[in-house]
Amino acid sequence: MPLRCIIAILLHSFFVYLLQPPLLYRVYYVRFIAALLVASVAWLVSNITDRGFNHAVKQTQAHRRGGESILIVVQRLTRVVMFIIAFVAALALFGLNVGTALAGLGIGGLAIALAAQQSLENLLGGVSLLMDKALNIGNFCKIGIQVGTVEDIGLRSIKLRTLDQSLLVVPNGLLSQMQVENFGPRQKCLLNQHFSLRIETQAEKLRLVLDRVQSMLDQQPAIETGTSRIRVANFAGASFDLELWAYVKTNNWTEFTAIRQDVILKIAEIVEAAGTRLAAPTQLTYLSGDAVVDAGRRTALFTT
């Protein structure tokens, strides 16, 4: 479409030139046509740059290099800059004093910046966020108390799709004051489980459970070898408290939950096969075995 507009403008100019209109008409006509031509060329260049940026974003996402958010924001800034350049060029072609217009725009921009300090803070926060590459589109993260997937990163705010599918808009200026936990760059997930065995479990069975659980962890292909461990963490109350620590070699949360479920079920089978049971919240009460004082002696004691 921009090429069609440019061709139509040039053809119209050619036919008007053949008609040889009056001089005053030609002056205003040339200015108007030149402004339309500038707008069409800016439209064409904008479309070309948009295709280039879209191709770069797709290549970045395909190779998972990161930084597609920066490309998207640079694309938006390029559109704004090209619009300003085309607008100033059109004003110059219409015979207006561009220097005075630019000075007025500068003073107006300063006044707007002073009046919109919060927006300027969000803008600077967005630039620093993109330069640091703290978040990328598609990352699963936790911002404050909200958990979700980043759908868009702009100069003013980011958009987070929460687990209940609502859209949360967070201003970039607030991100510097909030705790942001990005789950996207991690290469493995921590599996940290606590469970308890009944206090009546014999030491031999307790060692058997520990050995079998450790062997099961070592044989799991999805669990990182050399870092997994199962230990008795506490010996108090009515149970033996055990702690499992392992890294699952995946960054997909759904896959991690499936592996965690499989490990928990296998631990339950190991405990059952060892002849013991998992401990439930209980409270033990010990009764004294001393002989009961007979009634006569009790009466004598109280009389005394």
C-alpha positions as a Markdown table, in Angstrom:
| # | Residue | x | y | z |
|---|---|---|---|---|
| 1 | Met | 0.0 | 0.0 | 0.0 |
| 2 | Pro | 2.7 | 2.6 | 0.7 |
| 3 | Leu | 4.3 | 1.9 | -2.7 |
| 4 | Arg | 0.9 | 2.3 | -4.4 |
| 5 | Cys | 0.5 | 5.6 | -2.6 |
| 6 | Ile | 3.9 | 6.8 | -3.7 |
| 7 | Ile | 3.3 | 5.8 | -7.4 |
| 8 | Ala | -0.2 | 7.4 | -7.3 |
| 9 | Ile | 1.3 | 10.7 | -6.0 |
| 10 | Leu | 4.1 | 10.7 | -8.6 |
| 11 | Leu | 1.6 | 10.0 | -11.4 |
| 12 | His | -0.8 | 12.7 | -10.2 |
| 13 | Ser | 2.1 | 15.2 | -10.0 |
| 14 | Phe | 3.2 | 14.3 | -13.6 |
| 15 | Phe | -0.3 | 14.9 | -15.0 |
| 16 | Val | -0.8 | 18.1 | -13.1 |
| 17 | Tyr | 2.5 | 19.3 | -14.5 |
| 18 | Leu | 1.3 | 18.5 | -18.0 |
| 19 | Leu | -1.8 | 20.6 | -17.3 |
| 20 | Gln | 0.4 | 23.6 | -16.4 |
| 21 | Pro | -1.8 | 25.2 | -13.7 |
| 22 | Pro | -1.3 | 28.8 | -12.4 |
| 23 | Leu | 1.8 | 29.6 | -10.4 |
| 24 | Leu | 0.0 | 30.1 | -7.1 |
| 25 | Tyr | -1.8 | 26.8 | -7.4 |
| 26 | Arg | 1.4 | 25.1 | -8.2 |
| 27 | Val | 3.1 | 26.5 | -5.1 |
| 28 | Tyr | 0.5 | 25.1 | -2.7 |
| 29 | Tyr | 0.1 | 22.0 | -4.7 |
| 30 | Val | 3.8 | 21.2 | -4.6 |
| 31 | Arg | 3.9 | 21.7 | -0.8 |
| 32 | Phe | 0.9 | 19.5 | -0.3 |
| 33 | Ile | 2.1 | 16.7 | -2.6 |
| 34 | Ala | 5.6 | 16.9 | -1.0 |
| 35 | Ala | 4.1 | 16.4 | 2.5 |
| 36 | Leu | 2.0 | 13.4 | 1.2 |
| 37 | Leu | 5.1 | 12.0 | -0.4 |
| 38 | Val | 7.1 | 12.3 | 2.9 |
| 39 | Ala | 4.3 | 10.6 | 4.8 |
| 40 | Ser | 4.1 | 7.8 | 2.3 |
| 41 | Val | 7.9 | 7.3 | 2.4 |
| 42 | Ala | 7.8 | 7.2 | 6.2 |
| 43 | Trp | 5.0 | 4.7 | 6.0 |
| 44 | Leu | 7.0 | 2.5 | 3.6 |
| 45 | Val | 10.2 | 2.7 | 5.8 |
| 46 | Ser | 8.1 | 1.9 | 8.9 |
| 47 | Asn | 6.7 | -1.2 | 7.3 |
| 48 | Ile | 10.1 | -2.4 | 6.2 |
| 49 | Thr | 11.6 | -1.9 | 9.7 |
| 50 | Asp | 8.6 | -3.6 | 11.2 |
| 51 | Arg | 9.2 | -6.7 | 9.1 |
| 52 | Gly | 12.8 | -6.6 | 10.0 |
| 53 | Phe | 12.1 | -6.4 | 13.7 |
| 54 | Asn | 9.4 | -9.2 | 13.5 |
| 55 | His | 11.9 | -11.4 | 11.7 |
| 56 | Ala | 14.6 | -10.7 | 14.3 |
| 57 | Val | 12.1 | -11.4 | 17.2 |
| 58 | Lys | 11.1 | -14.7 | 15.6 |
| 59 | Gln | 14.7 | -15.7 | 15.2 |
| 60 | Thr | 15.5 | -14.8 | 18.8 |
| 61 | Gln | 12.6 | -16.8 | 20.1 |
| 62 | Ala | 13.4 | -19.8 | 17.9 |
| 63 | His | 17.0 | -19.9 | 19.2 |
| 64 | Arg | 16.0 | -18.8 | 22.7 |
| 65 | Arg | 18.7 | -16.2 | 22.9 |
| 66 | Gly | 16.5 | -13.8 | 24.9 |
| 67 | Gly | 16.2 | -10.1 | 24.3 |
| 68 | Glu | 13.1 | -10.1 | 22.2 |
| 69 | Ser | 11.5 | -7.7 | 24.6 |
| 70 | Ile | 14.2 | -5.1 | 23.8 |
| 71 | Leu | 13.6 | -5.6 | 20.1 |
| 72 | Ile | 9.9 | -5.0 | 20.6 |
| 73 | Val | 10.5 | -1.8 | 22.5 |
| 74 | Val | 13.1 | -0.5 | 20.0 |
| 75 | Gln | 10.5 | -1.2 | 17.3 |
| 76 | Arg | 8.0 | 1.0 | 19.1 |
| 77 | Leu | 10.5 | 3.7 | 19.6 |
| 78 | Thr | 11.5 | 3.6 | 16.0 |
| 79 | Arg | 7.9 | 4.2 | 15.0 |
| 80 | Val | 7.6 | 7.2 | 17.3 |
| 81 | Val | 10.9 | 8.7 | 16.0 |
| 82 | Met | 9.9 | 8.2 | 12.4 |
| 83 | Phe | 6.5 | 9.8 | 13.0 |
| 84 | Ile | 8.3 | 12.9 | 14.6 |
| 85 | Ile | 10.7 | 13.2 | 11.7 |
| 86 | Ala | 7.9 | 12.9 | 9.1 |
| 87 | Phe | 5.9 | 15.5 | 11.0 |
| 88 | Val | 8.7 | 18.0 | 11.2 |
| 89 | Ala | 9.6 | 17.5 | 7.6 |
| 90 | Ala | 6.0 | 18.1 | 6.6 |
| 91 | Leu | 6.0 | 21.3 | 8.6 |
| 92 | Ala | 9.2 | 22.4 | 6.8 |
| 93 | Leu | 7.6 | 21.7 | 3.4 |
| 94 | Phe | 4.6 | 23.8 | 4.3 |
| 95 | Gly | 6.9 | 26.7 | 4.9 |
| 96 | Leu | 6.8 | 26.8 | 8.7 |
| 97 | Asn | 9.8 | 27.8 | 10.8 |
| 98 | Val | 11.0 | 24.4 | 12.0 |
| 99 | Gly | 13.5 | 25.9 | 14.5 |
| 100 | Thr | 10.8 | 27.7 | 16.3 |
| 101 | Ala | 8.6 | 24.7 | 16.3 |
| 102 | Leu | 11.3 | 22.5 | 17.7 |
| 103 | Ala | 12.1 | 25.0 | 20.4 |
| 104 | Gly | 8.4 | 25.1 | 21.3 |
| 105 | Leu | 8.3 | 21.3 | 21.3 |
| 106 | Gly | 11.4 | 21.3 | 23.6 |
| 107 | Ile | 9.8 | 23.7 | 26.1 |
| 108 | Gly | 6.5 | 21.8 | 26.0 |
| 109 | Gly | 8.3 | 18.5 | 26.5 |
| 110 | Leu | 10.1 | 19.9 | 29.5 |
| 111 | Ala | 6.8 | 21.0 | 31.0 |
| 112 | Ile | 5.2 | 17.7 | 30.3 |
| 113 | Ala | 8.2 | 15.9 | 31.9 |
| 114 | Leu | 7.9 | 18.0 | 35.1 |
| 115 | Ala | 4.1 | 17.4 | 35.2 |
| 116 | Ala | 4.4 | 13.7 | 34.6 |
| 117 | Gln | 7.2 | 12.6 | 36.9 |
| 118 | Gln | 5.6 | 9.2 | 37.6 |
| 119 | Ser | 5.3 | 8.4 | 33.9 |
| 120 | Leu | 8.9 | 9.4 | 33.4 |
| 121 | Glu | 9.9 | 7.1 | 36.3 |
| 122 | Asn | 8.0 | 4.2 | 34.7 |
| 123 | Leu | 9.8 | 5.0 | 31.4 |
| 124 | Leu | 13.2 | 4.9 | 33.0 |
| 125 | Gly | 12.2 | 1.8 | 34.9 |
| 126 | Gly | 11.2 | 0.1 | 31.7 |
| 127 | Val | 14.5 | 1.0 | 29.9 |
| 128 | Ser | 16.5 | -0.3 | 32.9 |
| 129 | Leu | 14.4 | -3.5 | 33.0 |
| 130 | Leu | 15.0 | -4.2 | 29.4 |
| 131 | Met | 18.7 | -3.4 | 29.5 |
| 132 | Asp | 19.2 | -5.7 | 32.5 |
| 133 | Lys | 17.1 | -8.5 | 30.8 |
| 134 | Ala | 15.6 | -9.3 | 34.1 |
| 135 | Leu | 12.3 | -10.4 | 32.4 |
| 136 | Asn | 11.5 | -11.6 | 29.0 |
| 137 | Ile | 8.1 | -12.2 | 27.3 |
| 138 | Gly | 7.0 | -15.8 | 28.1 |
| 139 | Asn | 8.8 | -16.0 | 31.4 |
| 140 | Phe | 6.9 | -17.6 | 34.3 |
| 141 | Cys | 7.7 | -15.4 | 37.3 |
| 142 | Lys | 6.5 | -14.2 | 40.7 |
| 143 | Ile | 6.0 | -10.4 | 41.2 |
| 144 | Gly | 5.2 | -9.6 | 44.8 |
| 145 | Ile | 2.5 | -12.1 | 45.7 |
| 146 | Gln | 1.3 | -12.7 | 42.1 |
| 147 | Val | 2.4 | -15.6 | 40.0 |
| 148 | Gly | 2.0 | -15.7 | 36.2 |
| 149 | Thr | 3.4 | -15.5 | 32.7 |
| 150 | Val | 4.8 | -12.3 | 31.2 |
| 151 | Glu | 2.8 | -11.4 | 28.1 |
| 152 | Asp | 4.1 | -7.9 | 27.2 |
| 153 | Ile | 6.9 | -5.6 | 28.3 |
| 154 | Gly | 6.4 | -1.9 | 27.5 |
| 155 | Leu | 8.0 | 1.3 | 28.4 |
| 156 | Arg | 5.3 | 2.1 | 31.0 |
| 157 | Ser | 4.3 | -1.2 | 32.4 |
| 158 | Ile | 4.5 | -5.0 | 32.0 |
| 159 | Lys | 1.5 | -7.3 | 31.6 |
| 160 | Leu | 1.3 | -10.5 | 33.6 |
| 161 | Arg | -1.2 | -13.3 | 32.9 |
| 162 | Thr | -1.9 | -14.8 | 36.4 |
| 163 | Leu | -2.8 | -18.4 | 37.1 |
| 164 | Asp | -6.5 | -17.5 | 37.2 |
| 165 | Gln | -6.1 | -16.0 | 33.7 |
| 166 | Ser | -6.6 | -12.4 | 34.8 |
| 167 | Leu | -4.4 | -9.7 | 33.3 |
| 168 | Leu | -2.2 | -7.9 | 35.8 |
| 169 | Val | -0.6 | -4.6 | 34.7 |
| 170 | Val | 2.4 | -3.6 | 36.8 |
| 171 | Pro | 4.0 | -0.1 | 36.3 |
| 172 | Asn | 7.7 | -0.4 | 35.7 |
| 173 | Gly | 8.4 | 2.2 | 38.4 |
| 174 | Leu | 7.0 | -0.2 | 41.0 |
| 175 | Leu | 9.2 | -3.1 | 39.9 |
| 176 | Ser | 12.2 | -1.6 | 41.5 |
| 177 | Gln | 10.4 | -1.6 | 44.8 |
| 178 | Met | 9.0 | -5.2 | 44.5 |
| 179 | Gln | 10.5 | -8.6 | 44.8 |
| 180 | Val | 10.7 | -10.2 | 41.4 |
| 181 | Glu | 11.4 | -13.9 | 41.1 |
| 182 | Asn | 11.9 | -15.2 | 37.6 |
| 183 | Phe | 11.5 | -18.9 | 37.1 |
| 184 | Gly | 12.3 | -18.8 | 33.4 |
| 185 | Pro | 16.1 | -18.9 | 33.3 |
| 186 | Arg | 16.5 | -21.7 | 35.8 |
| 187 | Gln | 17.8 | -25.0 | 34.4 |
| 188 | Lys | 16.5 | -27.3 | 37.2 |
| 189 | Cys | 13.9 | -27.3 | 40.0 |
| 190 | Leu | 14.5 | -28.1 | 43.6 |
| 191 | Leu | 12.6 | -31.1 | 45.1 |
| 192 | Asn | 12.5 | -30.6 | 48.8 |
| 193 | Gln | 10.1 | -32.9 | 50.7 |
| 194 | His | 9.7 | -33.5 | 54.4 |
| 195 | Phe | 8.0 | -36.7 | 55.8 |
| 196 | Ser | 7.9 | -38.5 | 59.0 |
| 197 | Leu | 8.1 | -42.2 | 60.2 |
| 198 | Arg | 6.4 | -43.5 | 63.3 |
| 199 | Ile | 8.5 | -43.5 | 66.4 |
| 200 | Glu | 8.0 | -47.2 | 66.8 |
| 201 | Thr | 10.1 | -47.8 | 63.6 |
| 202 | Gln | 13.1 | -49.9 | 64.4 |
| 203 | Ala | 16.5 | -48.6 | 63.5 |
| 204 | Glu | 17.1 | -51.4 | 61.0 |
| 205 | Lys | 13.9 | -50.5 | 59.1 |
| 206 | Leu | 14.8 | -46.9 | 59.3 |
| 207 | Arg | 18.2 | -47.5 | 57.6 |
| 208 | Leu | 16.4 | -49.7 | 55.0 |
| 209 | Val | 14.0 | -46.9 | 54.1 |
| 210 | Leu | 16.9 | -44.4 | 53.8 |
| 211 | Asp | 18.9 | -46.8 | 51.6 |
| 212 | Arg | 16.0 | -47.7 | 49.3 |
| 213 | Val | 14.9 | -44.1 | 48.9 |
| 214 | Gln | 18.5 | -43.0 | 48.1 |
| 215 | Ser | 18.8 | -45.8 | 45.6 |
| 216 | Met | 15.5 | -44.8 | 44.0 |
| 217 | Leu | 16.7 | -41.2 | 43.6 |
| 218 | Asp | 20.0 | -42.4 | 42.0 |
| 219 | Gln | 18.1 | -44.5 | 39.5 |
| 220 | Gln | 15.7 | -41.7 | 38.4 |
| 221 | Pro | 17.0 | -40.3 | 35.0 |
| 222 | Ala | 15.2 | -37.0 | 35.6 |
| 223 | Ile | 17.0 | -36.3 | 38.9 |
| 224 | Glu | 20.5 | -34.9 | 39.0 |
| 225 | Thr | 23.0 | -37.4 | 40.3 |
| 226 | Gly | 25.4 | -36.5 | 43.0 |
| 227 | Thr | 23.3 | -33.9 | 44.6 |
| 228 | Ser | 20.3 | -35.9 | 45.8 |
| 229 | Arg | 20.1 | -37.0 | 49.4 |
| 230 | Ile | 17.8 | -38.3 | 52.1 |
| 231 | Arg | 18.6 | -37.7 | 55.7 |
| 232 | Val | 17.0 | -37.9 | 59.2 |
| 233 | Ala | 16.5 | -34.3 | 60.1 |
| 234 | Asn | 15.0 | -34.5 | 63.6 |
| 235 | Phe | 14.4 | -37.0 | 66.3 |
| 236 | Ala | 11.8 | -35.6 | 68.6 |
| 237 | Gly | 8.2 | -36.0 | 69.6 |
| 238 | Ala | 6.4 | -39.0 | 68.2 |
| 239 | Ser | 8.2 | -39.5 | 64.9 |
| 240 | Phe | 11.5 | -39.6 | 62.9 |
| 241 | Asp | 11.5 | -36.5 | 60.6 |
| 242 | Leu | 13.2 | -37.1 | 57.3 |
| 243 | Glu | 14.2 | -34.6 | 54.7 |
| 244 | Leu | 14.6 | -35.2 | 50.9 |
| 245 | Trp | 16.7 | -32.9 | 48.8 |
| 246 | Ala | 17.1 | -33.3 | 45.0 |
| 247 | Tyr | 17.3 | -31.4 | 41.8 |
| 248 | Val | 15.0 | -32.3 | 38.9 |
| 249 | Lys | 16.5 | -31.6 | 35.5 |
| 250 | Thr | 13.7 | -29.6 | 34.0 |
| 251 | Asn | 12.5 | -26.0 | 34.0 |
| 252 | Asn | 8.9 | -26.9 | 33.1 |
| 253 | Trp | 6.7 | -26.6 | 36.1 |
| 254 | Thr | 4.1 | -29.1 | 34.8 |
| 255 | Glu | 6.8 | -31.7 | 34.2 |
| 256 | Phe | 8.3 | -31.0 | 37.5 |
| 257 | Thr | 5.0 | -31.7 | 39.4 |
| 258 | Ala | 4.6 | -35.0 | 37.6 |
| 259 | Ile | 8.1 | -36.1 | 38.6 |
| 260 | Arg | 7.5 | -35.0 | 42.2 |
| 261 | Gln | 4.3 | -37.0 | 42.3 |
| 262 | Asp | 6.1 | -40.1 | 41.0 |
| 263 | Val | 8.9 | -39.7 | 43.7 |
| 264 | Ile | 6.3 | -39.3 | 46.5 |
| 265 | Leu | 4.4 | -42.4 | 45.4 |
| 266 | Lys | 7.6 | -44.4 | 45.2 |
| 267 | Ile | 8.5 | -43.3 | 48.7 |
| 268 | Ala | 5.1 | -44.4 | 50.0 |
| 269 | Glu | 5.7 | -47.8 | 48.4 |
| 270 | Ile | 9.2 | -48.1 | 49.9 |
| 271 | Val | 7.9 | -47.2 | 53.4 |
| 272 | Glu | 5.1 | -49.8 | 53.1 |
| 273 | Ala | 7.4 | -52.5 | 51.8 |
| 274 | Ala | 9.8 | -51.9 | 54.7 |
| 275 | Gly | 7.1 | -52.8 | 57.2 |
| 276 | Thr | 6.6 | -49.4 | 58.8 |
| 277 | Arg | 4.2 | -46.4 | 58.3 |
| 278 | Leu | 4.3 | -42.7 | 57.8 |
| 279 | Ala | 3.6 | -40.8 | 61.0 |
| 280 | Ala | 0.4 | -38.8 | 61.5 |
| 281 | Pro | 0.2 | -35.8 | 63.8 |
| 282 | Thr | 0.0 | -37.5 | 67.2 |
| 283 | Gln | 0.6 | -36.8 | 70.9 |
| 284 | Leu | 2.0 | -39.4 | 73.3 |
| 285 | Thr | 0.9 | -39.5 | 76.9 |
| 286 | Tyr | 3.0 | -41.6 | 79.4 |
| 287 | Leu | 1.2 | -42.9 | 82.6 |
| 288 | Ser | 3.2 | -43.5 | 85.7 |
| 289 | Gly | 3.4 | -47.1 | 86.9 |
| 290 | Asp | 3.8 | -46.4 | 90.7 |
| 291 | Ala | 1.7 | -48.4 | 93.1 |
| 292 | Val | -1.5 | -46.9 | 94.3 |
| 293 | Val | -1.5 | -45.8 | 97.9 |
| 294 | Asp | -4.1 | -47.7 | 99.9 |
| 295 | Ala | -6.9 | -45.7 | 101.4 |
| 296 | Gly | -5.8 | -46.1 | 105.0 |
| 297 | Arg | -2.3 | -44.9 | 104.4 |
| 298 | Arg | -3.6 | -42.0 | 102.4 |
| 299 | Thr | -5.9 | -41.0 | 105.2 |
| 300 | Ala | -3.0 | -41.2 | 107.7 |
| 301 | Leu | -0.9 | -39.0 | 105.4 |
| 302 | Phe | -3.5 | -36.4 | 105.1 |
| 303 | Thr | -4.2 | -36.4 | 108.8 |
| 304 | Thr | -0.6 | -35.9 | 109.6 |
